[in-house]
């Protein structure tokens, strides 16, 4: 019996994670020009929008509170974040960057808090973006999803209809037949706690277990609750969201973890499927 064909694969680093891209068509090798373009795109996105880089556009905005002649993509990202803030009753707030900095997760501005009224004092146009003094924006809540969809669109424009792109556990798929994706155990990446089939769409996960650090003897994680300006502590360990796009799946996985009471509303509005894992479900 012949061995299954191994898909042509490439890897890249960016946004603090490892990216794995597989072509699921008839290609025997991964085209080098496309691999180079993918790596360049990931690096450029990181260099442009990372809160951790002082010279990125986001880094400059956070330090100066104003950015002139921003690229259209950045304006579109602000518009999306504003839309999700309204759709989630304020649960999605990109000004959590200040709280993350205060807790020791990155630096780059003088901000030390999340601003619940951030959008009241923020303007964004192709001429300038202006945020409140002392605010620090962070696109960690949807940046990977945004980039995943961008890479998928790029592959399709290059004539590659079938692919699987894995950005640190967030995945976008286009396949000729369903692919069964495992749901990683929050505490043990070698185990799965379930699976879900995807032919065309995305799967994203948010977890309070990953991206943890210690400051002054206290352990923190990166999912900040805007209502308390502290890491989420509601008994939810992980959330998994399957949706039509990586952007929506990535964003909603964070929101559902923060506000599980919004799950039904968001599922109906954005046509997603969700799984919420609480601490007691994993207890031995």
N, C-alpha and C positions, 0 to 999 in steps of 0.2 A: 504494500500500500504506500503510495507516494506521500512524502511529508508535506504538511501544509506550507504554502508559500509564505515567506517572511516579508512583510511590507517594507518598502524602502523607508528608512527612518533618519531623521536628523535631530540633534539636540542643540539647545542654546541656553544661556543664562541671562536673567534679567528680572527686574521687579522683585528681587530677593528670592527668586525661586528658579527651578529648572523647567525648561520647556522641552517637550517631546512631540515631534510632528511626524505622523505616518501618512504615506500615500496609499490609499486602498484600491487604486485602479490597477492597470496592467503594467505600470512602470517597473522596470527591473532595478533601477537605481534612482536615487534622489537627485534631481537636476541641480547642479552646483550653482547656477545663476539664481535659482529660486531660494536655495538654502542661504546664499549670501544676502539676498534681499530680505529674507525673514529675520536673519540675525541683525541686520542693519535697522530694520523696523522696530524690533524689540529694544535695541540699545537706544535708538532715538526717542522712543516713547518714554523710556526710563529717564533719560537725560533731560527730557523736556518737562515731565510732569511729576517727578519724584519730590516728595516733601523732604527727603533726606539729603537732597543736593542743593546747596545754597545758590548755585548759579542756574538751576533750572528755572523755567518760567514760574512754576509754583513757588519755588524757593524765593525768587525775587518778589513775587506778589506778597508772600507772607511777611517778608521783611519791610517792604515799602508801603503795603496796603493798596497799591495802585500799579497797574500794568497797562501801558499804552500799546495800541495796535496789536492786540493779541491775535493768534491764529484762530481761524473759524472753528477748528476742532475744539479749542479750549473754551470758546464761547458756547459751543454745543454741549460740552461736558457740564458747564455751569447750568445751562438750561435743563438738562436731564436731572441733575442733582436737585434743582429747585422743584421740578415736577415730582420727584420722588419724596421730597420733604412734605409737599402738600398731600400726596397720595397716602402717606403713612402717618399723618397727624403729628409730624415733627420727629418721628422716630429715626428718620434718616437725616443726619446733619453732618455735612462735610467739615464743619468747624471743630470737630473733635480733635483735630491736629494739635490744638493748644493743650488739651488735657493729656494727650499722649506724650507731648514734650515734657510737661510737668512731671509725669510719672517716670520719665527716663527713656522713652522710646523715640529716639531721634532728637534733632535740634535744628536750628535754622532761623528762629525768630524769637521774640521776647514773649510770645503768647504763652499763657499758662492755664487757659480755661476754654470751655466750650460755650458758644454764644447761642442761647435759645432763640434770640431774635435776630439771628444772623441775616436772614433774607430781607428783613425790613430796612436794613442799612447797606445792602449790597446791590450794585448795578453791574450789568455785563452787556456790552455791545462790541461791535467790531472796532470801535474807536478806543475803548478802554474798559478794563474791569477794575472796580473799586470795592474793596471789602472794608469792614469796620476796623479801625485801629485796634491792634491787639489780637485780631483774629488770625488763625492759622488753619488753612484748608488742607484736607487730606483726601486723596482719591482712592484710598485703600479699599473702600467699601464697594467699588465697582470698576476700578482700573483694569484688573485682569480680565474681567468680562468684556470690557470695551475693546481691549487689545485682541482677545481671542476672536471676536467677531470680525475685527479688522483683518486678521491673518486669514480667516476662513474666506472672506470676500476676495482677498488677494489671490488665494489659491484658485478659486473659481474663475476669476478673471484671466488667470493663466491657463485655463483649460483643464484644471484638475477638479473633477466633480466629486470624487470620493476621498475622504481624509478623516483623520482623527488627530486633534490637537489637544494636548494635555499641558495645562499651565499650572503646575504645582497642585494637581488634584482637581482643578476645575477643567471641564472637558467640553469641547464642541465636536460634534460628529456629523458626517454626511457619508452614508454607506449604502451599498446596493441591497443589503438585507440587515435586519436588526442585529446590533452588537450588544451583548450583555455586559453591562458595566457593574463592577462590584462596589458596594458601599463600604468604605474603609472603617474598621473599628477605631473609634476615637483614641483609644489608649494603646492599640497594638496594630501598626500598619501592615503586619503580616497576616492579619485576619480580616475577614469581611463579615458584616452583619446582615447582608442582604444583597440584592442585585436588582437592576432595572434595565429593560431593553430600550435602545435608542437607534432609530434609523436616521433621522434628521432632527437635530436639536442639541440641547446642552444640559449638562449636569454640573451643579456647583455645590460646594460644602462650606459651611462656616463652623468653626469650633473654638471653644475657649481653651482647648488643650494646647493648640499650636501657637507659636509666636508669643512665648512667655519669657519674662525676664525678672530679675531681682534687683530692687533698689532699696537701700537702707534696711535690708533684712526682710522686705515685703515682696511677695511674688505677685506680678500683674500679668494680664493678657491684653491683647490689642483691640478687643471689641468693647467699645465704650458706649455706655448708655447715656444719651444726651440729657435725660431727665435727672440723672444723679451726678453726671460728670465723673463716673467711676466705672471700672470694668463691670460688665454684666455679671450679675450674681442672682439668677432666678431659677437655678436648678437645671437649666438646659445645658447639655454638653455639646451637642452638635445638631445642625440642621442640614438637610439635603433637599435641593430644589431642582426639579427637571422642568425646563421651559423651552420655548422656541428659539431663544437667543441666549448666548452666554451672558450678555449684559444684564438681562432681566433675572436670569437664574442666580448670578453672582450677587446682585443687589438684594434680591428678596431673601437669599439664604441668611444674610446678616440681619435683615429686618425681622424675619420670623423668629430668629434667635432672641432678639431684643424684645419683641412684642408678639408673643404667640397668640394673644387674643385677636390679632389682626389676620390670622392665618386664613380663615374662611373668606373674608373680604378680599384679600389679595389673590387668593386662588381663583376667585370668580372674575376679578378685574383683569388679571394678567394671564389667565389660562395656564397655570402651572400646577405641578404636582409636588407635594411636600411631605417630608418625614421629619419629625422632631424627636430627638433622643434625649431623654431626661436622665439624670444621674441615677435614680433608683432602678431604671431599666437595665443598667450595666452592672449593678451591684451583684456580687456573688451570693 
